[in-house]
Amino acid sequence: MEYELIGTIVPAVKCILKPGEAMYTQSGGMMMYTGDINYSTGLRGGVVKSVARQLLARESAFMTTYYAEKHMGIVIFSTTIPGTIQCLKLEKGSSMICQKTAFLCAEEQIMADVVFTKRLRAGLFSGEGFVLQKIYGEGRVFLEIAGDSIIHDLKEGEVLYCNSGNVVAFQDSVDFDITLVKRMSTLLFGGEGNFLVKLTGPGKIILQTQNQMQKVKIYENQ
């Protein structure tokens, strides 16, 4: 599947589908299509997973798949916020954990399931809640980014602290936790809230710049 990222303020991804290729998105994610394109809407992953996605992740239970039949076709999927689009190419056996609103569209071989944060306190205090999305399979997935994206590869034991609103996605190997702001003056007057997200490597993380990304700092484990 060939693709092209288009636009600057509220971007879109143009997917050029050959016969037999397919992309799917949530309800409302498709902007336009042309050529020999057909589509179908259904409960992707079965009833239980689809209802869980709607009730817990507040995403549509129904997904629409667009596919090219005998000839080539073009489908354009657009974002809903000013920012950028991040393309991830997942290999077989790999997975990413994403915030609930990050998913834009993906190739047919990619699956998106609801998952819960591993630690109770991370779900309670991180601002992301207990529910995230696990994206896995083999193929390309496109994520919505608020602002610009910053990708960082954490080494084993390397720690990154950031505002919860800046976290877009991270590999399943990354440990997701929260920590209390250390200094009382920062706690009272810093404007960052009482808690920061603590991400511990190894693994890749994707951040977005909309929520004061310049204040992210990387620390080494002591």
Disulfide bonds with the S-S distance in Angstrom:
none
